Amino acid sequence: MNRTIDTSAKEQTATGIQLFFTIGGINEELLKGSRVVVIDVLRSAASIVAALDKDAKYVIPAASVDAASNLASQIPRDDVLLCGEHEAKTVDGFDLGNSPSEYTRERVGGRRLIFASTNGSPALLKCSGAKSVYLCGFINLNAVIDALLKLADPFPLTIVCAGNHNQFSLDDSVCGGMLIQRIHQRIDHQLELNDGARAAEKLALEFGGNILELLNETVHGRNLRDIGFEDDLALCAADSIYSVVPTLSDGRLIAIK
């Protein structure tokens, strides 16, 4: 595999991939010319992918629980569901939490969803000015790559890890590294990587062999187990079981299938 490394975060090239481990260092002006993949393995990507796969009309990401509640109060609630979590727990008064198993066709089919999460929805909104924005987890990893590589201009590409309370998250970083690995496997030209992208590839080599074991050992994964969401880890660890790619359009996540 031919690679040229170490792109500048200030001047991303047309064949470059840059990866950020948190949203704190994101230059929103730079993103305007870039495709962006937001990664939130635990658990926003899995829940939103499941919702769109089960025929939810669309999902509106909200910056916070309060923002989601305010938005819901301004529109008719006939076909609207308030969804998401705060500190991994279901919010009082919300219709659904952030467990992928909750998003069944019976619950969400034909409905509009307003979704707030601690890490994923703020990351999506932070990147909303990009050329295009896709949401990714292990569960739709190959589908995201397919969607990118069908484009005439998939690069420059920015991968943004939602992280955990604006701190490094191993699960998101390994997922980002696996995304880069698989892109490398499918193209025959050089890619320029920033240091974050190079490091994520190394992490994927080290930890990507057993995703469920990885999730069980992360801080976020252990916390989810402790509060009763252990079953969610297996759902979020499943590699490329969905073909749905949530993409941000006019403030709404819609499905590319």
N, C-alpha and C positions, 0 to 999 in steps of 0.2 A: 504494500500500500504506500503510495507516494503522498507525503505530507510536508507542508511548509508550516512552521509553527510561529506562535507568538505574535498575533496581530495586536495593534494598538487599540485600546478601548476608545480612543478619541477619533480614530480614523479607520473604521471597519471596511475591509475590502469586499469586492463583489463575490469573492469565493471564500469568505470567512465565516467561521462560527465562533461566537463568543458566548460564554456561560457565566452567569452570576449566581452565587450561592444564596443570596438573599436579595430582596428588592431595594435594600438600602443604598446600594451604589448605582442604581439605574439612572442613566441619563435619558430622560424622556424625549429630549430633542433628537438624540441620536436614533432612537427607536423608529422615528417617522419613516426612515428609508429601509427598515428591516422587517423581515418576517419574524414573528415571535412565537415561541412555544413556552407556555407557562406550565410548570410541573407541580402538581400537588397530589402526591401518592396517597397520603392519609389525611382526608378521605374525599376531598371535594371532587377530584377528577372522577373517581369511581361512582360517586352519587350522581353527578351531573350526566355522565355518560349513560348510566343506567336509566335515568329519567328520560333522556332524549331517545334512547333505544326503545323505551316503552311508550313512545309517542306523545310525550309532553310537547306542547306547542313550541315553547322556548323557555329559557331560564334567564332571568335578569339578575346579574351579580350586584350585590349591595355592599357598601363599604363596611357596614356594621349592622348589628342587630337593630339598633335604633333607626338607622337609615332604611332598613328593610320594612320595619313597622310603619314608619312615616310614609313610605311609598305605597304600602298596602292600604293605608287609610285614605289615600287620594284617588283610588280607582275602585270600580265595582268589584266585589269579591266573589261574584257568582262562579267564576272558573279560575280563581287565583288561589294558589297555595303559598303560605309562608313556610320557608324551609331553611334548614341550616343548624348551626350550633354556636355556642360560645364556650370556650375552654373545653371543647370536645363533648359538651353535654347539650341535650335538647333544650331549647329555650321555651319557657312557659308561654303559652299562647300561640306557639308555632304549630303548624299542621304536621310537619315532618322534621326529623332531625337530619343527621348526616351519615346515616348508615345506608350503604348501597341497597341492602335487602328491603328497605322500606319503599323503594321507588318501583313499585309494581305498576303494571298497566292499569289495574283497577283503581289505584290511587291517583296516578298522574296522567293517564291517557287523555288527551284533549284539553289539558289544563295548562295555564300559564303559571310559572313558578318564579317567586322572588327568593333569592338564595343569599344568605349571609354566612360566612365562616370566618374563623379567626385568621387564617392565613391565605386561603385560596382566592376568595373574592377580592380582597384588597390588592393582591398581586395582579389579577386580571384587570382591574380598574387602573392600576398604575401603568399598565402596558397598552391601554386602550387607544393611544394615538399612533400605534405602529401600523405598518403597511397591512398586516393581517395578524390575527392572534388566534392561536389554537391552544386547547387545553389537553394535557396529556398526563397519563399515569401508566403504570405497567400494563393495565388492562386493555389499553388501546394503542400501545406503543407502535406496533407495526402499521396500524391504520394511519397514525399521524405521519409516519415516514412516507407511506404511499401518497397521502394527500400533498405533502411537501414536494415530493419528487415528480408529481404530475404537473407541477407548475413550470412555466417556461423560465421563471426566475426565482428559484427557492432560496437563493442567497443574495445578500448577507442574511444570516440566520442568528437570532439571539435566543438563547435558552435561559429562562428565568425560573429559578427554584423558589417556590413560595416560602420554603423554610418553616421554622417553628418559632413563632414570636420574634420574627426578624433575626433569628439566629440560624446558623448552619444546621441543615437536616440531612443526615446520611442517606435516607431513603430517596429523597428528591434528587440528591446529587448523583447517586448510583443510576437512577432512572435516566437522568440527563446524559451520563456517560454511556449508557447502553444505546441511547438514541444516536449519539455521535458514532459509536462503533458500527451500528447497523447502516448508517448513512455511508460510512467509509466502505463498507462491503458492497454497496450497490452503485457506486459511482467510480469513474476511472480517471478523474482529474484531481489535482491537488486541492487540499483545503487548508486554509490558514486558521489556526486555533489560538485563542488567547490562553492565558495561564489557567483560568478557571476551567475551560474546556479540556485542556490537557490533563489537569488534575482529576476531573470527573471521569475521564477515560480510565485512568489508573485505578480509581475507586471501583469502577465497574468490573475491571479485571479481578480485583481482590474480593469483592463482595457480591458480584452478580450471579454467581453459580447457584445460589439457593435463596431466592427472594423472600420466601416466607420466613426462613431463619433470620435473614437480615431484618425484616420488619419486627420480628419478635424481640430483637436485641436492641432496637433503637429506643431512645428516650420516649419518643411519641408513641411508639408501639407498646412499650411497657405500660405507659399511662392508660392507653386504651384498654389493655387487658385488665388493669387494676379497677377500672370503672365499669367493667362488664361488656366491653365491645370486642372481645377476643375473636369472635366469628368474622368481624369485619376485616381482620388482617388477612385471612385466607382469600377473601374476595378481592382485596386490593393487591394481593401478591400474584394473582393469576395473570400470566403473560399473554397479552394480545388476544383476549377472548371476545372482544367487541370490535366491530368495524366502524363504530360511530366516532366521528371527530367533531367535538364542539368547537365552533368558530364564532368569534365575536363580530356581530353586525348590528350597528345602530344601538349599541348598549345591550344587546341581547345575545345570548348564546343559542345558536341554532345548530342543527345536525348536518354534517356532511357524512353521507353513508355510501 
